């Protein structure tokens, strides 16, 4: 028999909040509103807490669990994986995060020419004695035109690539199942809050259209987060949320950003910080 060194006692008696593996890539299928599911590649982080008396956790078990349970990653399957992780590692708390590119077919606004566009998305979950919490996130590229630049310039206005990041905590129904919130929903909210969406393929008539549309809809980062937060707050199937807009400024050597965190999310941050 080979000694299981991880099970040795640790004299420092310090609990560890999270220990596990990160940076592992794995093929998964994720929910797709139009096609049911979409095959992609996820960057995975898996962790548990560690009791103060234990020297280490069993890292190989994380990969075993991933290999056995991660064919499809959805708000329904993630709680099951969390339960297996918590049980196999004898932990009080378990956490999973899958970050993946999510592809949508986008049609140009005038010509209708279409191509695939990728969005960075993630689905994460945490399980402890109080229950399971699931978060769906997206990072969406958009165009923003500066309202101040437009107002004070004789002609033109500076514009830039911006990114809107949304983290939405999913609500659970009376049947215990998570609400059906799609990445597509969050992407649409982000794009509607900006001066103009970003497209993968534009012909000259499309380029003319998006340039003028952006100019007609100037938006500070403050405007974008407020517009997105209003839509998220009105979404019946989303609980707490956070939304951030960041513009990679074209005339400054810095970026501008704004963030709104819903009250429920603030309460969760406070609860977690106090543990």
N, C-alpha and C positions, 0 to 999 in steps of 0.2 A: 504493500500500500504506500502511495506517495502522500506526503503530508499536505494538507490543505492549509497553506500559510494564511490565507485570507481570514480563516476562523480563529487565528490567534487573538488573544486579548490585547487591547491597546491601553497602555498605562496613562495616556494623556487625558482620557475620558472627555473628549470633545466630539460632539455630534457633527456630522457633515450634512449640509442641506441638500446637496446634489452631487452624485458621483455616477459616472456612466461612460457612454461612448458618444462621440460626435464626429462629423466629417465622413460618415459612411454613406455611400451612394447605393441606391437600391431601386430596381424597377417596380413600379406600382401602377395601379389603376385608380383614378380619382373621379369624383362625380362630375359629369358634364351635362348641363341642362338640356342641350339639343340632342346629344347622342347617347345619353345615359351614363356612359363612362368614357374616360380618355386615358390612354396609356402614356406614361411619362417616366422621368427619372427623378427621384427625390433624394435630397441631402437630409440625412436622418440624425436626430439627437435623441438619445434615450438615457434616462437617469432615474435614480431612486435616492432616498435619504439613507443615511447610515447611522446605526446606533453608536453611542459613544464607546461602548465596550469592545466593538469589533475593529480589527485592523483594516480590513478591506472588503470589497464586494467581489462578486464573481463575474468578471467582465465577459467571459465566453457565453454566459447565459443570455446576455442582451442580443448577441448575434443569433443564437438559437431561436429566441422568441421572434426576432425580426424575420428570420428565414421561414418560420412556421406559420406566421399570422399576417404578414403584410402584403398579401396578393392584392387586396383592395383596401384602400385607405379612405374611409368615409366617416361622417359623424356617428354612424351606427356601429362600425367595426372598431373605431378607436377606443371607446370605453371597454370593450372586450379585451383588447390588447393591453390596456392599462391594468385591468384586473389580473391578467396572466403575469404581467411584469411584477406587480406588487406581490403576488403570491410566490412566484418562483424565487424572488430575491428577498423574501421575508421582510418587506419594507413597510413603513407606515405611509409613505407617500411615493407615487410614481408619476413620471412626466414623459411625454412623447412629443416630438415635433417633426413634421415632414414639410420640407421646403422644396418646391418644384416649379418648373415652368409650365404654364397653362396656356394653351393655344386657342385662339378664336379666329374665325374667318371674318375679316373686315372688308367691307365694300367701300370704295371711294365715293365721296358724297355727290359727285356729278356724273362721272362716267360709269360708275358701278363696278369698275375693275376691282377684283378682290384678290386677297392674299392672306396668308396666315400671319398673325401677330402674337408674340408671346408676352405674357404677364407673369411677374414673380408672385407666387402665391404660397400660402402655408396653412396647414391645419395642425393645431397643437391641442394637447389635452393634459389635464392633471387630475389625479385621483387620490383622495385621502379619506379619512373617516367622515368628513362632512359631505362627501359626494364627489361627482365628477364635474369638471368645468372644461368646456370646449371653446376654442377660439379659431375663427376663420380670418385669414388676413390676405390682403392684396397690396401690391405696390404698382401704381399705374402711372405711366408717363403721359404727360399732357403738355399743352402750350399755354403760357400765361403772357398777357400783354400788360404792361405797367400803366395803371390809370393816371398816375402823376405825370409820367412821360408824355402820354397822349394829351393831357390837359395843358401842359406848358410849352409844347413844341409847335413850331409853325407848320411842320409836316412830319409824318411818321411817328413812331413810338417804339421804344425798345421792347423786345419780347425775348423769351427764353424757354428752354426746356425746364419743366417742373415735374415733380413727382408727388402724387398724393398716396399716402399710406393709410389704410384702414384696418383696424383690428376690431372684429365684432364677436362678442361673446354670445353663443347660441342659447336660446331659451329651450326648455324642455316642456313637452306637453303633459297632460294628465296621464297619458299612457306610458310615460317615462321615456319617450322617444324624442330625440332632438328635432327642433324645427327645421324644415327644409329651406335653408338659406344657401344660395348658390354664389360661387365666385363671380359669376356673370352679373349678379345683382350689385355687388360691391363695386365692380369695375364700372358699371353704368352710372352709379352714383358719383364716383370720382370724376369720370369724364364730363358729366353734366355740370359739375361745379367749376370747371376750368374755362378759360377763354375759348379753347377748342381742343378736341381730341387729337391724338397723334395717329396717323395711318401708316400701314406698311407699304402701300403702293399709291402713288398720285400721278395722274397725267396733268398737262398744263391747265385744263379747265378746273380740275380738282384743286391744284395748287392755288389758283386764283381765288377759289371759293374759301378755302381754309384760311388763307392770309387775311381776306376781308372779314371773315366771320370772327377771327380772333381779335382784329382791330375794333370790331363793333361790340365786343364783349370783354373789355379790359377787366382784370381782376388782380387784386393784391393777394398775397398768401392768406391774409385775414379773411378776405371775401370767400376764398375757396374752402377753407376749413369750416366757416359758418354755413355755407350752402350745403356742404356734405353732411355736417352734423345735424342740420335740420331734417334732412331726409332719413338719416340713420335713426334719429329719435322717433320719427313717425313710423318706422318699420316695426310692425307688430311682432315679428318673429326674431328680432334682435334685442338682446338684453343690454348690457353695458357695452360701451365702445370707446375707442379713441380714434382720432383722425388727425393726420399731420400733412401739411403742404410745405414743400421745400422747392424754391426756385433757384436754379443755378444761374445767378445773375450774369447778364451779358455785358454790362458796363461797370461792374464792380468786381473786385478780387475777393468776393465772399458770396455766400448764399444767404437767402432770406428764408425764414421758416416760421410757421405758426402751428400750434397744436391745441386741440380741445379734447379733454377727457371727460366722459360722462360721469355723473355723480356716483352711479353704481360702481363704475370702474375705480373711482377714487376710493370708495369704501373698501373695495377688494385690495387695492394697493396698501391701504392702511392696515387691513387685517393681516395681510401677508407680512408686512414689515414688522408687525408686532409679535410674530411667532419666533 
